Amino acid sequence: MVKAPLTQKTSRDYLVRCKQEPQLKVKPKIVHRKAKIFSTLILIGLLLGCSVIRPQSKPVATKTENKKDTANLREFCEYLAKAGLVKSWKEFTEVPFVFEITDEQDTPASYSWLVIKLDGNSFMVQTDSLGMASLRFDEKMLRQNPNVMTLDPSKLLKFNFAILFPLGGATELNVVELHELTRVWAGNDLLYYPQENDILVSELQNNLPLMRNAIESVLGISAIPYGIVLCNTHKPIILSRNQANINGQRYSLWPISLLDDGPEDYYLAVIHEWTESTLNKAISFSDDRMRWVTDGISEYISLEFARSLSQAKRDSINLTSVLSKRFSSYNGFVNQLLKEGETELEFDLVGWTSVSAEHPIAEPDVVGYGLGLYFWTSLAEELGVEIIHNFLEGAKNLENPTGDDLVGLLASLTGKDIRKMLTNFDLLDIKRKIELISDELKLELE
């Protein structure tokens, strides 16, 4: 038996996806991905702010001490740097921080007040009709660790943005503003784009409803309202307003670089992140031992979406080529282990946990993604997709379940030793499934 080392991804607070599927390396048994997407959800909020604080803002005296919800911005930025998401807190200089104030029922608190404590002074900024306010800080101000809180201690402070950048790339973040883009509907969901991208926009308008159908048919629950933001700029990109409010409905937004990304990002990464966001909203996970659920099911749904398309469609949008490279990586990894005389791979999917300052991003691997796909594909093929419906329905009814709680739930529903299935993997059976899927989708394995 061979053991595969665990590497860290992200928790519910840091949703990380990688741009390109690289070739697997067997020693060490970790795969290097060439780029990363970071969607950082900090006290999930709606980002449509308008107010701005500047160095010349007039101080307003206040004695407010809101202990319930505060944000220490430099400490937060330093945390992201320690976690490997950015190189330095200074990258957030003059980047808009957009906050939302709500009540306990998550209703926006229109025209409420934010208090910003900075260098012994306090400033007050009023939110707009959606309870939103946008703040920018120069390096001197950010160095002083601004403390942001609500004036009314009964209100909640929410903060949310997304970052997309290449590993080892430039450090200056390119801010993308939604108001500079054209917005169209893609079925019940949204698409933002710059001009002169009509062909891709048309394809995505056709395929976003198919992605929604794939998510809902596998999960048995409604996919969250979603949107794609096509950005005509190179990475690194920051989308400060990564949620939109249309007629009272909130849409989570996912950024894509038109200059750096491709079919894997337009389709497979989007549906994966959409599924993860839906699962995180539906289930109140209480720890970070949940990637076997969120990433595993998301990978399975990505495959089911590809299966739902005709061969001609997969070819036309280059998904066949993308999937061929991905499954070639899986196949090469398995073949190398078999060649070394191994028949079983030991990898603790439940212990495949999240990135943090204590566990910074180093070498994100594809082993967990591949094994998560194998696990859920095997289960659905044997018991039908209804097992996922029943599992998620049970998970929704648990109060703040842990990853281990969910292992027990799935074991009770299936009568199987789920713990063992999530730890020990038959390499010959994995190879068989790779070949079956490759034949079905007409993939060319290298």
WOSUL-V129514 format. One record per residue. N is the residue number from 1. RES is the residue in one letter. OMEGA is omega in whole degrees, 0 to 359 (* if undefined). Layout:
n = <N;N>
res = <RES;RES>
omega = <OMEGA;OMEGA>
This chain:
n = <1;2;3;4;5;6;7;8;9;10;11;12;13;14;15;16;17;18;19;20;21;22;23;24;25;26;27;28;29;30;31;32;33;34;35;36;37;38;39;40;41;42;43;44;45;46;47;48;49;50;51;52;53;54;55;56;57;58;59;60;61;62;63;64;65;66;67;68;69;70;71;72;73;74;75;76;77;78;79;80;81;82;83;84;85;86;87;88;89;90;91;92;93;94;95;96;97;98;99;100;101;102;103;104;105;106;107;108;109;110;111;112;113;114;115;116;117;118;119;120;121;122;123;124;125;126;127;128;129;130;131;132;133;134;135;136;137;138;139;140;141;142;143;144;145;146;147;148;149;150;151;152;153;154;155;156;157;158;159;160;161;162;163;164;165;166;167;168;169;170;171;172;173;174;175;176;177;178;179;180;181;182;183;184;185;186;187;188;189;190;191;192;193;194;195;196;197;198;199;200;201;202;203;204;205;206;207;208;209;210;211;212;213;214;215;216;217;218;219;220;221;222;223;224;225;226;227;228;229;230;231;232;233;234;235;236;237;238;239;240;241;242;243;244;245;246;247;248;249;250;251;252;253;254;255;256;257;258;259;260;261;262;263;264;265;266;267;268;269;270;271;272;273;274;275;276;277;278;279;280;281;282;283;284;285;286;287;288;289;290;291;292;293;294;295;296;297;298;299;300;301;302;303;304;305;306;307;308;309;310;311;312;313;314;315;316;317;318;319;320;321;322;323;324;325;326;327;328;329;330;331;332;333;334;335;336;337;338;339;340;341;342;343;344;345;346;347;348;349;350;351;352;353;354;355;356;357;358;359;360;361;362;363;364;365;366;367;368;369;370;371;372;373;374;375;376;377;378;379;380;381;382;383;384;385;386;387;388;389;390;391;392;393;394;395;396;397;398;399;400;401;402;403;404;405;406;407;408;409;410;411;412;413;414;415;416;417;418;419;420;421;422;423;424;425;426;427;428;429;430;431;432;433;434;435;436;437;438;439;440;441;442;443;444;445;446>
res = <M;V;K;A;P;L;T;Q;K;T;S;R;D;Y;L;V;R;C;K;Q;E;P;Q;L;K;V;K;P;K;I;V;H;R;K;A;K;I;F;S;T;L;I;L;I;G;L;L;L;G;C;S;V;I;R;P;Q;S;K;P;V;A;T;K;T;E;N;K;K;D;T;A;N;L;R;E;F;C;E;Y;L;A;K;A;G;L;V;K;S;W;K;E;F;T;E;V;P;F;V;F;E;I;T;D;E;Q;D;T;P;A;S;Y;S;W;L;V;I;K;L;D;G;N;S;F;M;V;Q;T;D;S;L;G;M;A;S;L;R;F;D;E;K;M;L;R;Q;N;P;N;V;M;T;L;D;P;S;K;L;L;K;F;N;F;A;I;L;F;P;L;G;G;A;T;E;L;N;V;V;E;L;H;E;L;T;R;V;W;A;G;N;D;L;L;Y;Y;P;Q;E;N;D;I;L;V;S;E;L;Q;N;N;L;P;L;M;R;N;A;I;E;S;V;L;G;I;S;A;I;P;Y;G;I;V;L;C;N;T;H;K;P;I;I;L;S;R;N;Q;A;N;I;N;G;Q;R;Y;S;L;W;P;I;S;L;L;D;D;G;P;E;D;Y;Y;L;A;V;I;H;E;W;T;E;S;T;L;N;K;A;I;S;F;S;D;D;R;M;R;W;V;T;D;G;I;S;E;Y;I;S;L;E;F;A;R;S;L;S;Q;A;K;R;D;S;I;N;L;T;S;V;L;S;K;R;F;S;S;Y;N;G;F;V;N;Q;L;L;K;E;G;E;T;E;L;E;F;D;L;V;G;W;T;S;V;S;A;E;H;P;I;A;E;P;D;V;V;G;Y;G;L;G;L;Y;F;W;T;S;L;A;E;E;L;G;V;E;I;I;H;N;F;L;E;G;A;K;N;L;E;N;P;T;G;D;D;L;V;G;L;L;A;S;L;T;G;K;D;I;R;K;M;L;T;N;F;D;L;L;D;I;K;R;K;I;E;L;I;S;D;E;L;K;L;E;L;E>
omega = <178;179;175;181;176;166;188;171;183;175;176;181;182;182;188;171;183;189;187;176;184;173;180;173;185;179;354;185;183;180;176;174;189;181;181;172;179;173;188;181;181;184;196;185;179;191;177;188;179;183;183;174;181;181;183;180;181;180;175;182;176;178;184;173;181;181;186;183;176;177;174;197;180;178;178;180;177;177;178;179;179;179;178;182;174;182;183;176;182;179;181;176;179;173;182;170;184;183;173;173;178;171;182;179;178;176;180;179;184;174;174;185;168;174;179;178;187;174;177;178;176;176;177;178;181;177;178;183;178;181;186;173;181;182;174;181;173;187;180;181;182;179;182;175;179;177;183;181;176;176;179;184;179;183;180;178;182;190;192;173;179;178;177;179;181;177;178;183;180;183;182;183;175;183;177;181;182;185;179;184;175;179;176;176;172;191;179;184;191;175;176;182;172;182;175;174;190;184;179;179;178;178;182;176;178;189;178;175;178;176;178;180;180;179;186;180;179;183;185;176;182;173;180;173;191;177;176;177;178;186;181;180;177;170;7;183;170;176;184;181;185;165;178;178;181;180;177;179;180;179;173;186;181;183;175;176;177;183;186;187;183;186;180;180;182;188;188;179;181;183;176;182;178;179;179;180;178;180;180;177;185;186;181;179;182;175;185;179;185;183;178;176;188;180;181;180;179;177;179;180;176;177;180;175;179;179;183;180;175;178;180;179;178;179;187;180;175;177;179;179;180;181;177;179;181;183;172;177;178;184;179;178;181;180;180;179;178;179;179;178;179;176;182;178;177;181;183;181;180;179;179;195;198;177;178;176;179;180;184;177;177;182;181;186;179;181;181;178;182;180;175;176;180;182;185;175;179;182;181;179;182;188;182;183;179;178;177;177;184;179;182;177;177;180;179;183;176;180;178;183;172;176;179;174;183;172;179;179;182;177;180;181;186;186;183;175;185;180;179;180;180;182;185;188;180;184;180;179;176;180;179;181;177;182;179;179;180;177;182;184;180;178;177;181;178;*>
